[in-house]
Amino acid sequence: MKTILIIGIGAGDPEQITMQAVNALNRVDVFFLLDKGVAKDPLVAFRQSLCERYITHRRYRFAHAPSPELVIGTPDLQATVAALNRDKQAVYESLIASELAPGECGAFLVWGDPTLYDSTLRIVDAIALKGRTVAELALEYEVIPGISSVQALAARHRVPLNQIGEPVEITTGRKIAGGFPEHADTVVVMLDANGEYQRIDRDDLEIFWGAYVGTPDEVLVAGKLKEVAPEIERIRTEARARNGWIMDSYLMRKVTRKDEG
């Protein structure tokens, strides 16, 4: 039987990794790394640096494979993501079958937390099911939680996620494009490729935005949405051009009279 660990490694600050994750790193024989092109090489390098920093032995090894890419802008998001996950599953299966021997432990290092807007857990679960009939994929797996970008964003802005006694909604850029939900008090937005906050025309919202949170490239902006949205978009555009990619999220909430005072 093979063992797979799905380890949350935090949002970019190497000190955000938990002790549970450190202990898990030290169990691993093979780390599976998906390469996403030159622009995102720093994400692979960060994972490797975590291993160098926290693993007390040098018996581990890395197994690399090209990462399938999401097709942006398709009308059927569910079908597009399902196709991407099928392609990723094929890559994962190949790595597990060829690079991991029975009795060994392999790991996927997941940015943030594996349970929040990440498909690694779903894919490994599907492989485990297939492994009941395919010997080279027979495995058991564990999930180690990590500090999510949502938590890191709120901490860096020094704001609570929720107002007193109020819920928090976590959603995507595609969903928020329809407008700020009337039933919501606080909304956290992830996976917003198009800066949908620019299209929300309301005077009663404030925004707490961050990109590359926890890394040396971290950028933070906060204020009334209508006042700072142009600044955020300018910084965001410049950062993407400079780095070749951007990883950002933001919290929007209704401003109460008490907040205004």
PATOR-337076 format. One record per residue: z, y, x of N, C-alpha, C in turn; residue number from 1; chain. Coordinates in Angstrom, 1 decimal. Each point is the difference from the previous one (the first is absolute). Example, Ala and Ser with C-alpha at 12.3 -4.5 7.8 and 13.67 -1.06 7.14 Angstrom:
// residues 2
R      n.z      n.y      n.x     ca.z     ca.y     ca.x      c.z      c.y      c.x   pos   unit
R      7.8     -5.7     13.2      0.0      1.2     -0.9      0.0      1.2      0.9     1      A
R     -0.7      1.1     -0.4      0.0      1.1      0.9      0.8      1.1     -0.8     2      A
***
This chain:
// residues 261
R      n.z      n.y      n.x     ca.z     ca.y     ca.x      c.z      c.y      c.x   pos   unit
R      0.0     -1.2      0.8      0.0      1.2     -0.8      0.0      1.3      0.9     1      A
R     -0.8      0.9     -0.4      0.0      1.3      0.7      0.8      1.0     -0.8     2      A
R      0.5      1.0      0.7      0.8      1.1     -0.6     -0.7      1.3      0.2     3      A
R     -0.1      0.8     -1.0     -0.5      1.4      0.0      1.0      1.0     -0.4     4      A
R      0.2      1.0      0.8      0.9      1.1     -0.3     -0.9      1.2     -0.3     5      A
R      0.3      0.7     -1.1     -0.6      1.2     -0.4      1.0      1.1      0.2     6      A
R     -0.1      0.8      1.1      1.0      0.9      0.5     -0.3      1.4     -0.3     7      A
R      0.8      0.7     -0.8     -0.2      1.5     -0.1      0.5      0.7      1.2     8      A
R     -0.8      0.9      0.6      0.3      0.6      1.2      0.3      1.5     -0.1     9      A
R      0.1      0.5     -1.3      0.3      1.4     -0.1     -1.3      0.8     -0.1    10      A
R      0.2      1.3     -0.1     -1.1      1.0     -0.3     -0.5      0.6      1.3    11      A
R      0.4     -0.4      1.2     -0.5      0.6      1.2      1.0      0.4      1.0    12      A
R      1.2      0.1     -0.3      1.1      0.2      1.0      0.5     -1.3      0.5    13      A
R     -0.1     -0.3      1.3      0.5     -1.3      0.4      1.4     -0.3     -0.2    14      A
R      0.8      1.1     -0.2      1.5     -0.2     -0.2      0.3     -0.3     -1.5    15      A
R     -1.1      0.0     -0.9      0.3     -0.3     -1.4      0.0     -1.5     -0.2    16      A
R     -0.4     -0.8      0.9      0.0     -1.4     -0.1      1.4     -0.6     -0.2    17      A
R      0.2     -0.9     -0.9      1.4     -0.5     -0.3      0.4     -1.1      1.0    18      A
R      1.3     -0.2      0.0      0.5     -1.1      0.9     -0.6     -1.4     -0.5    19      A
R     -0.1     -0.1     -1.3     -0.6     -1.3     -0.6     -1.4     -0.1      0.6    20      A
R     -0.8      1.1      0.0     -1.3     -0.1      0.6      0.0     -0.3      1.5    21      A
R      0.9      0.6      0.7      0.1     -0.3      1.4      0.2     -1.5      0.3    22      A
R      1.0     -0.5     -0.8      0.3     -1.5      0.1     -1.2     -0.8     -0.3    23      A
R     -0.8      0.4     -1.0     -1.2     -0.7     -0.4     -1.0      0.0      1.1    24      A
R     -0.2      1.2      0.6     -1.0      0.1      1.1      0.3     -1.0      1.1    25      A
R      1.3     -0.2      0.3      0.3     -0.9      1.0     -0.2     -1.5     -0.3    26      A
R     -0.3     -0.3     -1.3     -0.3     -1.4     -0.4     -1.5     -0.3      0.2    27      A
R     -0.8      1.0      0.2     -1.5     -0.2     -0.1     -0.6     -0.5      1.2    28      A
R     -0.9     -0.9     -0.2     -0.9     -0.5      1.1     -1.3      0.7      0.1    29      A
R     -0.6      0.3     -1.2     -1.3      0.6     -0.1      0.0      1.2     -0.9    30      A
R     -0.4      1.2      0.4     -0.2      1.1     -0.9     -1.4      0.2     -0.3    31      A
R     -0.4      0.0     -1.3     -1.3      0.2     -0.4     -0.3      1.5     -0.2    32      A
R     -1.0      0.5      0.7     -0.3      1.4      0.0     -1.5      0.2     -0.5    33      A
R     -0.2      0.8     -1.0     -1.3      0.3     -0.5     -0.5      1.3      0.6    34      A
R     -1.2      0.0      0.6     -0.5      1.1      0.7     -0.9      0.8     -1.0    35      A
R      0.3      1.3     -0.2     -0.7      0.8     -1.0     -0.9      1.1      0.7    36      A
R     -0.4     -0.3      1.2     -0.9      1.0      0.6      0.7      0.9      1.0    37      A
R     -0.7      0.7      0.8      0.5      0.8      1.1      1.0      1.1     -0.6    38      A
R     -0.4      0.6     -1.1      0.9      1.1     -0.5      1.4     -0.5     -0.3    39      A
R      0.1     -1.2     -0.4      1.3     -0.5     -0.4      0.6     -0.9      1.0    40      A
R     -0.5      0.0      1.3      0.7     -0.7      1.1      1.4      0.3      0.1    41      A
R      0.4      1.3     -0.2      1.5      0.3      0.2      0.9     -0.8     -0.9    42      A
R     -0.5     -0.4     -1.2      0.8     -0.8     -0.9      0.2     -1.4      0.6    43      A
R     -1.0     -0.6      0.7      0.2     -1.3      0.6      0.9      0.2      1.2    44      A
R     -0.2      1.1      0.8      0.9      0.3      1.2      1.4      0.2     -0.4    45      A
R      0.3      0.6     -1.2      1.3      0.2     -0.4      0.7     -1.4     -0.3    46      A
R     -0.7     -0.9     -0.6      0.5     -1.3     -0.3      0.4     -0.7      1.3    47      A
R     -1.0      0.1      1.0      0.3     -0.7      1.3      1.2      0.6      0.7    48      A
R      0.1      1.4     -0.1      1.2      0.6      0.6      1.3     -0.4     -0.6    49      A
R      0.0     -0.2     -1.3      1.2     -0.5     -0.6      0.5     -1.3      0.5    50      A
R     -1.0     -0.9      0.2      0.3     -1.3      0.6      0.6      0.1      1.4    51      A
R     -0.7      0.9      0.8      0.5      0.2      1.4      1.4      0.6      0.0    52      A
R      0.3      0.9     -1.0      1.3      0.6      0.0      1.1     -0.8     -0.5    53      A
R     -0.3     -0.9     -1.0      1.1     -0.7     -0.6      0.1     -1.5      0.2    54      A
R     -1.0     -0.6      0.5      0.0     -1.5      0.3      0.6     -0.2      1.4    55      A
R      1.0     -0.9      0.0      0.7     -0.3      1.3     -0.6     -1.0      0.8    56      A
R     -1.1     -0.6     -0.4     -0.7     -1.0      0.8     -1.5      0.4      0.1    57      A
R     -0.8     -0.7      0.8     -1.4      0.2      0.1     -0.8     -1.2     -0.3    58      A
R      0.5     -0.8     -0.9     -0.7     -1.3     -0.4     -1.0      0.2     -1.1    59      A
R      0.0      1.2     -0.6     -0.8      0.3     -1.2     -1.4      0.4      0.5    60      A
R     -1.0     -0.1     -0.9     -1.4      0.4      0.3     -0.6      0.7     -1.2    61      A
R     -1.1      0.6      0.2     -0.7      0.7     -1.1     -1.3     -0.7     -0.3    62      A
R     -0.3      0.0     -1.3     -1.3     -0.6     -0.4     -0.7      1.1     -0.8    63      A
R     -1.2      0.5      0.5     -0.7      1.1     -0.6     -1.2     -0.5     -0.9    64      A
R     -0.3      0.8     -1.0     -1.2     -0.3     -0.8     -0.5      1.3     -0.6    65      A
R     -1.3      0.2     -0.2     -0.5      1.2     -0.7      0.6      0.0     -1.4    66      A
R      0.3      1.2     -0.5      0.5      0.2     -1.4     -1.1      0.3     -0.9    67      A
R     -0.1     -0.7     -1.1     -1.0      0.4     -1.1      0.4      1.4     -0.5    68      A
R     -1.0      0.7     -0.4      0.2      1.4     -0.4     -0.1      0.2     -1.5    69      A
R      0.8      0.8     -0.6     -0.1      0.4     -1.4     -1.2      0.9     -0.2    70      A
R     -0.8     -0.3     -1.0     -1.2      0.8     -0.4      0.5      1.1     -0.9    71      A
R     -0.1      1.3      0.5      0.6      1.1     -0.7     -1.0      0.5     -1.0    72      A
R      0.5      0.5     -1.2     -0.8      0.7     -1.0     -0.6     -0.9     -1.0    73      A
R      0.3     -1.3      0.0     -0.6     -0.9     -1.0      0.7      0.2     -1.4    74      A
R     -0.7     -0.1     -1.1      0.6      0.3     -1.3      1.1     -1.1     -0.4    75      A
R     -0.2     -1.2      0.4      0.9     -1.1     -0.4      1.0     -0.3      1.2    76      A
R      1.1      0.7      0.0      0.9     -0.1      1.1      0.6     -1.4      0.0    77      A
R      0.4     -0.6     -1.1      0.6     -1.3      0.0     -0.9     -1.0      0.6    78      A
R     -1.3      0.0     -0.3     -1.0     -1.0      0.5     -0.2      0.3      1.5    79      A
R      0.0      1.2      0.4     -0.2      0.4      1.4      1.2     -0.5      0.9    80      A
R      1.2      0.2     -0.5      1.2     -0.4      0.7      0.1     -1.6      0.1    81      A
R     -0.4     -0.6     -1.2      0.0     -1.4      0.0     -1.0     -0.6      1.0    82      A
R     -1.1      0.6      0.2     -1.0     -0.5      1.0      0.5      0.3      1.4    83      A
R      0.7      1.1      0.2      0.6      0.3      1.3      1.0     -1.1      0.4    84      A
R      0.9     -0.3     -1.0      1.1     -0.9      0.2     -0.6     -1.4      0.3    85      A
R     -1.1     -0.4     -0.7     -0.6     -1.3      0.3     -0.5      0.0      1.4    86      A
R     -0.6      1.1      0.5     -0.5      0.0      1.4      1.1     -0.1      0.9    87      A
R      1.1      0.8     -0.3      1.2     -0.1      0.9      0.6     -1.4      0.0    88      A
R      0.0     -0.6     -1.1      0.6     -1.4     -0.1     -0.8     -0.9      0.9    89      A
R     -1.3      0.1      0.0     -0.8     -0.8      0.9      0.4      0.2      1.5    90      A
R      0.2      1.3      0.3      0.3      0.3      1.4      1.4     -0.6      0.3    91      A
R      1.0      0.2     -0.9      1.3     -0.5      0.2      0.0     -1.5      0.2    92      A
R     -0.7     -0.7     -0.9     -0.1     -1.4      0.1     -0.5     -0.5      1.3    93      A
R     -1.0      0.7      0.5     -0.6     -0.4      1.3      1.0      0.1      1.1    94      A
R      0.7      1.2      0.0      1.0      0.2      1.0      1.2     -1.0      0.0    95      A
R      0.5     -0.3     -1.3      1.1     -0.9     -0.1     -0.5     -1.4      0.4    96      A
R     -1.2     -0.4     -0.4     -0.5     -1.4      0.3     -0.2     -0.2      1.5    97      A
R     -0.6      1.1      0.7     -0.4     -0.2      1.4      1.0      0.5      1.0    98      A
R      0.8      0.9     -0.4      0.9      0.6      1.0      1.5     -0.4     -0.1    99      A
R      0.4     -0.6     -1.1      1.4     -0.4     -0.2      0.1     -1.5     -0.1   100      A
R      0.8     -0.6      0.9      0.2     -1.4     -0.1      1.1     -0.4     -0.9   101      A
R      0.1     -1.2     -0.5      1.1     -0.4     -0.8      1.3      0.1      0.7   102      A
R      1.0      0.5     -0.7      1.3      0.3      0.6      0.1      1.4      0.6   103      A
R     -1.1      0.7      0.1      0.1      1.4      0.6      0.1      1.0     -1.1   104      A
R      0.4      1.2      0.4      0.2      1.1     -0.9     -1.0      1.1      0.2   105      A
R     -0.7      0.4     -1.0     -0.9      1.2      0.1      0.5      1.1     -0.8   106      A
R     -0.6      1.2      0.2      0.5      1.2     -0.7     -1.1      1.0     -0.2   107      A
R      0.1      0.6     -1.2     -0.8      1.2     -0.3      0.9      1.2      0.0   108      A
R     -0.3      1.1      0.8      0.9      1.2      0.0     -0.6      1.0     -0.9   109      A
R      0.7      0.3     -1.1     -0.5      0.8     -1.1      0.6      1.4      0.1   110      A
R     -0.9      1.0      0.0      0.4      1.4      0.0      0.9      0.3     -1.2   111      A
R      1.1      0.6      0.2      0.9      0.3     -1.2      0.7     -1.2     -0.5   112      A
R     -0.2     -0.3     -1.2      0.7     -1.1     -0.6     -1.0     -1.0     -0.7   113      A
R      0.1     -1.3      0.2     -1.1     -0.9     -0.5     -0.1     -0.1     -1.5   114      A
R      1.0      0.5     -0.7      0.0     -0.1     -1.5     -0.6      1.2     -0.7   115      A
R     -0.4      1.1      0.8     -0.4      1.2     -0.6     -1.5      0.3      0.4   116      A
R     -0.9     -0.1     -0.9     -1.4      0.3      0.2     -0.5     -0.6      1.3   117      A
R      0.2     -1.3      0.1     -0.5     -0.8      1.1     -0.3     -1.4     -0.5   118      A
R     -1.1     -0.6      0.4     -0.5     -1.3     -0.6      0.4     -1.2      0.9   119      A
R      0.6      0.3      1.2      0.3     -1.2      0.9      0.8     -1.1     -0.7   120      A
R      1.0      0.4     -0.8      0.8     -0.9     -0.7     -0.8     -0.9     -1.0   121      A
R     -0.8      0.7     -0.7     -0.9     -0.8     -1.0     -0.9     -0.9      0.7   122      A
R     -0.6      0.4      1.1     -0.9     -0.8      0.7      0.7     -1.2      0.7   123      A
R      1.1      0.2      0.6      0.7     -1.1      0.6      0.5     -1.0     -1.0   124      A
R      0.4      0.5     -1.2      0.4     -0.9     -1.1     -1.1     -0.9     -0.4   125      A
R     -1.2      0.6     -0.1     -1.2     -0.8     -0.4     -0.3     -1.0      1.1   126      A
R      0.2      0.3      1.2     -0.3     -1.0      1.1      1.1     -1.1      0.0   127      A
R      1.2      0.4     -0.3      1.1     -1.1     -0.1     -0.3     -0.9     -1.2   128      A
R     -0.6      0.5     -1.1     -0.4     -0.9     -1.1     -1.1     -0.9      0.5   129      A
R     -1.0      0.5      0.7     -1.1     -0.8      0.5      0.5     -1.0      1.0   130      A
R      1.0      0.4      0.7      0.6     -0.9      1.0      0.6     -1.3     -0.5   131      A
R      0.2     -0.1     -1.3      0.5     -1.2     -0.6     -1.0     -1.2      0.1   132      A
R     -1.3      0.4      0.2     -1.0     -1.0      0.0     -0.8      0.1      1.3   133      A
R      0.1      1.0      0.8     -0.7      0.2      1.3      1.0      0.0      1.1   134      A
R      0.0     -1.1      0.8      1.1     -0.2      1.0      0.2      1.1      1.0   135      A
R     -1.1      0.6      0.5      0.1      1.0      1.0      0.5      1.3     -0.5   136      A
R      0.1      0.1     -1.4      0.6      1.2     -0.6      1.4     -0.2     -0.6   137      A
R      0.5     -1.2      0.2      1.3     -0.3     -0.6      1.1      0.9      0.7   138      A
R      0.6      0.8     -0.9      1.0      1.0      0.6      1.1      0.4     -1.0   139      A
R      1.0      0.6      0.6      1.0      0.7     -0.8      0.1      1.4      0.5   140      A
R      0.4      0.9     -0.8      0.0      1.4      0.4      1.2      0.8     -0.4   141      A
R      0.3      1.0      0.7      1.2      0.9     -0.3     -0.5      1.4      0.0   142      A
R      0.7      0.9     -0.8     -0.4      1.4      0.0      1.2      0.8      0.5   143      A
R     -0.2      0.9      1.0      1.1      0.8      0.5     -0.4      1.4     -0.4   144      A
R      0.9      0.7     -0.8     -0.3      1.3     -0.4      0.0      1.1      1.1   145      A
R     -0.6      1.1     -0.3     -0.1      1.1      1.0      0.2      1.3     -0.7   146      A
R      0.2      1.1      0.8      0.1      1.3     -0.5     -1.4      0.5     -0.5   147      A
R     -0.1      0.3     -1.2     -1.3      0.4     -0.6     -0.3      1.4      0.4   148      A
R     -1.3      0.4     -0.2     -0.4      1.4      0.2      0.7      0.9     -1.0   149      A
R      0.2     -0.6     -1.2      0.7      0.8     -1.0      1.4      0.4      0.4   150      A
R      0.8     -0.9      0.6      1.3      0.3      0.4     -0.1      0.9      1.2   151      A
R     -0.9     -0.2      1.0     -0.1      0.8      1.2     -0.4      1.4     -0.4   152      A
R     -0.9      0.2     -1.0     -0.4      1.3     -0.4      1.2      0.8     -0.6   153      A
R      0.7     -0.6     -0.9      1.1      0.7     -0.6      1.1      0.4      1.1   154      A
R      0.2     -1.0      0.9      1.0      0.3      1.0     -0.4      1.2      1.0   155      A
R     -1.3      0.0      0.3     -0.4      1.1      0.9      0.0      1.3     -0.7   156      A
R     -0.2      0.0     -1.3      0.1      1.3     -0.7      1.4      0.3     -0.4   157      A
R      0.9     -0.9      0.2      1.4      0.1     -0.4      0.2      0.3     -1.5   158      A
R     -0.7     -0.8     -0.8      0.1      0.1     -1.5      0.2     -1.4     -0.5   159      A
R      0.8     -0.1     -1.1      0.1     -1.3     -0.7     -1.3     -0.3     -0.8   160      A
R     -0.2     -1.3     -0.1     -1.2     -0.3     -0.7      0.1      0.3     -1.5   161      A
R      1.1     -0.1     -0.6      0.2      0.2     -1.4      0.9      1.2     -0.3   162      A
R     -0.3      0.7     -1.2      1.0      0.9     -0.5      1.1     -0.8     -0.6   163      A
R      1.1      0.7     -0.3      1.2     -0.7     -0.5     -0.3     -0.7     -1.3   164      A
R      0.2     -1.3      0.0     -0.2     -0.8     -1.3     -1.5     -0.2     -0.4   165      A
R     -0.9      0.4      0.9     -1.4      0.0     -0.4     -0.8     -1.1      0.8   166      A
R     -1.0     -0.6     -0.6     -0.8     -1.0      0.7     -1.0      0.6      1.0   167      A
R     -0.6     -0.9      0.8     -1.0      0.4      1.0     -1.2     -0.9     -0.3   168      A
R     -1.2      0.6     -0.1     -1.2     -0.8     -0.1     -0.8      0.0      1.3   169      A
R     -0.4     -1.2      0.4     -0.8     -0.1      1.2     -1.4     -0.4     -0.4   170      A
R     -1.0      0.8      0.4     -1.3     -0.3     -0.5     -1.1      0.3      1.2   171      A
R     -1.2      0.0     -0.4     -1.1      0.2      1.0     -0.8      1.3     -0.3   172      A
R     -0.8      0.4      1.0     -0.9      1.1     -0.2     -0.9     -0.2     -1.2   173      A
R     -0.5     -1.2     -0.1     -1.0     -0.2     -1.1      0.7      0.2     -1.4   174      A
R      1.3     -0.4     -0.1      0.7      0.2     -1.3      0.4      1.5     -0.2   175      A
R      0.4      0.6      1.1      0.5      1.4     -0.2     -1.2      1.0     -0.3   176      A
R     -1.2     -0.5      0.3     -1.2      0.8     -0.3     -0.1      0.4     -1.5   177      A
R      0.7     -0.8     -0.8      0.0      0.3     -1.4      1.0      1.0     -0.4   178      A
R      0.8      0.5      0.9      1.0      1.0     -0.3      1.4     -0.5      0.2   179      A
R      0.9      1.0      0.2      1.4     -0.4      0.2      0.5     -0.6     -1.4   180      A
R      0.6     -1.2      0.1      0.4     -0.6     -1.3      1.1      0.8     -0.7   181      A
R     -0.2      0.3     -1.3      0.9      0.8     -0.8      1.3     -0.6     -0.1   182      A
R      0.1     -1.3      0.0      1.3     -0.7     -0.1      0.8      0.0      1.3   183      A
R     -0.6      0.4      1.1      0.7     -0.2      1.3      0.7      1.3      0.4   184      A
R      1.0     -0.2      0.8      0.7      1.1      0.6     -0.4      0.1      1.5   185      A
R      0.0     -1.1      0.7     -0.4     -0.1      1.4     -1.0     -1.1      0.2   186      A
R     -1.1      0.3      0.7     -1.1     -0.9      0.3     -0.2      0.0      1.5   187      A
R     -0.1     -1.2      0.6     -0.4     -0.2      1.3     -1.4     -0.6      0.0   188      A
R     -0.9      0.6      0.8     -1.4     -0.4      0.0     -0.3     -0.5      1.4   189      A
R     -0.6     -1.2      0.0     -0.5     -0.7      1.2     -1.5     -0.3     -0.2   190      A
R     -0.7     -0.3      1.1     -1.4     -0.4      0.0     -0.9      1.1     -0.7   191      A
R      0.3      1.2      0.4     -0.8      1.1     -0.6     -1.1      0.5      1.0   192      A
R     -1.2     -0.6      0.0     -1.0      0.3      1.0     -0.6      1.4     -0.3   193      A
R      0.1      0.5     -1.2     -0.8      1.2     -0.4      0.9      1.3     -0.2   194      A
R      1.3     -0.1      0.3      0.8      1.2     -0.2      0.1      0.4     -1.5   195      A
R      0.3     -0.9     -0.9      0.0      0.3     -1.4      1.0      1.0     -0.4   196      A
R      1.0      0.3      0.8      1.0      1.0     -0.3     -0.7      1.4     -0.2   197      A
R     -1.2      0.2      0.6     -0.7      1.3     -0.1     -0.5      0.2     -1.5   198      A
R     -0.1     -1.0     -0.7     -0.6      0.1     -1.4      1.1      0.0     -1.1   199      A
R      1.2      0.1      0.4      1.1      0.1     -1.0      0.4      1.4     -0.1   200      A
R     -0.4      0.6     -1.1      0.2      1.5     -0.2      1.3      0.2     -0.9   201      A
R      1.1      0.0      0.7      1.3      0.2     -0.7      0.9      0.9      0.9   202      A
R      0.7      0.9     -0.7      0.9      0.9      0.7      1.4     -0.6      0.2   203      A
R      0.3     -1.1     -0.7      1.4     -0.5      0.0      0.3     -1.2      1.0   204      A
R     -0.9     -0.2      1.0      0.1     -1.1      0.9      0.2      0.5      1.4   205      A
R      0.8     -0.8      0.7      0.1      0.2      1.5     -0.4     -1.3      0.7   206      A
R     -0.5      0.2      1.2     -0.5     -1.2      0.7      0.7     -0.1      1.4   207      A
R      0.2     -1.2      0.4      0.5     -0.3      1.3     -1.0     -1.0      0.6   208      A
R     -0.8      0.5      1.0     -1.1     -0.8      0.5      0.3     -0.3      1.5   209      A
R     -0.5     -1.2      0.4      0.1     -0.4      1.4     -1.1     -0.9      0.5   210      A
R     -0.4      0.2      1.2     -1.0     -0.9      0.6      0.5     -0.5      1.3   211      A
R     -0.3     -1.3      0.3      0.4     -0.6      1.3      1.5      0.0      0.1   212      A
R      0.7     -0.1     -1.1      1.5      0.2      0.0      0.7     -1.0      1.0   213      A
R      0.8      0.6      0.9      0.7     -0.8      0.9     -0.7     -0.2      1.4   214      A
R     -1.2      0.5      0.1     -0.8     -0.1      1.2      0.0      1.3      0.7   215      A
R     -0.5      0.1      1.3     -0.1      1.2      0.7     -1.0      1.0     -0.7   216      A
R     -0.9     -0.5     -0.9     -0.9      0.9     -0.7      0.5      0.4     -1.3   217      A
R      1.2     -0.2     -0.3      0.5      0.3     -1.4     -0.2      1.5     -0.3   218      A
R     -0.4      0.2     -1.3     -0.2      1.3     -0.6      0.7      0.0     -1.3   219      A
R      0.8      1.1     -0.3      0.7      0.1     -1.3     -0.3      1.4     -0.6   220      A
R     -0.2      0.0     -1.3     -0.2      1.2     -0.8      0.8     -0.1     -1.3   221      A
R      0.7      1.0     -0.4      0.7      0.0     -1.3     -0.1      1.4     -0.6   222      A
R      0.1      0.0     -1.4      0.0      1.3     -0.7     -0.6     -0.2     -1.4   223      A
R     -0.1      1.1     -0.7     -0.7      0.0     -1.3     -1.4     -0.5      0.1   224      A
R     -0.4     -1.0     -0.8     -1.2     -0.6      0.1     -1.2      0.9      0.1   225      A
R     -0.1      1.0     -0.9     -1.1      0.9     -0.1     -0.1      0.9      1.3   226      A
R      1.2      0.2      0.6      0.0      0.9      1.1     -0.4     -0.7      1.3   227      A
R      0.4     -1.3      0.2     -0.2     -0.6      1.3     -1.1     -1.0      0.0   228      A
R     -0.6     -0.3     -1.2     -1.1     -1.0      0.0     -1.2      0.3      0.9   229      A
R     -0.4      1.3      0.1     -1.1      0.3      0.9      0.4     -0.2      1.5   230      A
R      1.2      0.3      0.3      0.5     -0.3      1.4      0.0     -1.4      0.3   231      A
R      0.5     -0.8     -0.9      0.1     -1.5      0.2     -1.5     -0.5      0.2   232      A
R     -0.9      0.4     -0.8     -1.4     -0.5      0.1     -0.6      0.4      1.4   233      A
R      0.3      1.2      0.4     -0.5      0.5      1.3      0.6     -0.9      1.1   234      A
R      1.3     -0.2      0.0      0.7     -0.8      1.1     -0.5     -1.4     -0.1   235      A
R     -0.2     -0.5     -1.2     -0.4     -1.4     -0.2     -1.4     -0.2      0.6   236      A
R     -0.9      0.9     -0.3     -1.4     -0.1      0.4     -0.1      0.1      1.6   237      A
R      0.8      0.9      0.6      0.0      0.1      1.4      0.6     -1.2      0.7   238      A
R      1.1     -0.6     -0.6      0.6     -1.2      0.6     -0.9     -1.2     -0.1   239      A
R     -0.7     -0.1     -1.1     -0.9     -1.2     -0.1     -1.2      0.1      1.0   240      A
R     -0.5      1.2      0.1     -1.1      0.2      1.0      0.5     -0.2      1.4   241      A
R      1.2      0.4      0.3      0.6     -0.2      1.4      0.3     -1.4      0.3   242      A
R      0.5     -0.8     -1.0      0.5     -1.3      0.3     -1.0     -1.1     -0.4   243      A
R     -0.9      0.3     -0.9     -1.0     -0.9     -0.5      0.6     -0.8     -1.2   244      A
R      1.2      0.3     -0.4      0.6     -0.7     -1.2      1.2      0.8     -0.4   245      A
R      0.5     -0.2     -1.2      1.3      0.7     -0.4      0.8     -1.0     -0.9   246      A
R      1.3      0.1      0.2      0.9     -0.8     -0.8      1.0      1.0     -0.6   247      A
R     -0.1      0.3     -1.3      0.9      1.0     -0.5      0.4     -0.4     -1.4   248      A
R      1.1      0.6     -0.5      0.5     -0.2     -1.3      0.7      1.3     -0.4   249      A
R      0.4      0.1     -1.3      0.7      1.2     -0.5      0.8     -0.3     -1.2   250      A
R      1.0      0.8     -0.1      0.8      0.0     -1.2     -0.2      1.3     -0.8   251      A
R     -0.2     -0.1     -1.3     -0.1      1.2     -0.9      1.1     -0.2     -1.0   252      A
R      0.6      1.2     -0.3      1.0     -0.1     -1.1      0.1      1.3     -0.7   253      A
R      0.5      0.0     -1.3      0.1      1.2     -0.8      1.1      0.8      0.6   254      A
R     -0.2      1.3      0.0      1.0      1.0      0.5      0.8      0.4     -1.2   255      A
R      1.3     -0.3      0.1      1.0      0.4     -1.1      0.4      1.5      0.2   256      A
R      0.6      0.6     -1.0      0.5      1.3      0.2      1.0      0.1      1.1   257      A
R      0.9     -1.0      0.1      1.0      0.0      1.0     -0.7     -0.1      1.4   258      A
R     -1.1     -0.7      0.2     -0.7     -0.1      1.2     -0.6      1.4      0.4   259      A
R     -0.5      0.7     -1.0     -0.6      1.3      0.2      1.1      1.0      0.4   260      A
R      1.2     -0.2     -0.4      1.0      1.0      0.3      0.6     -0.2      1.3   261      A
***
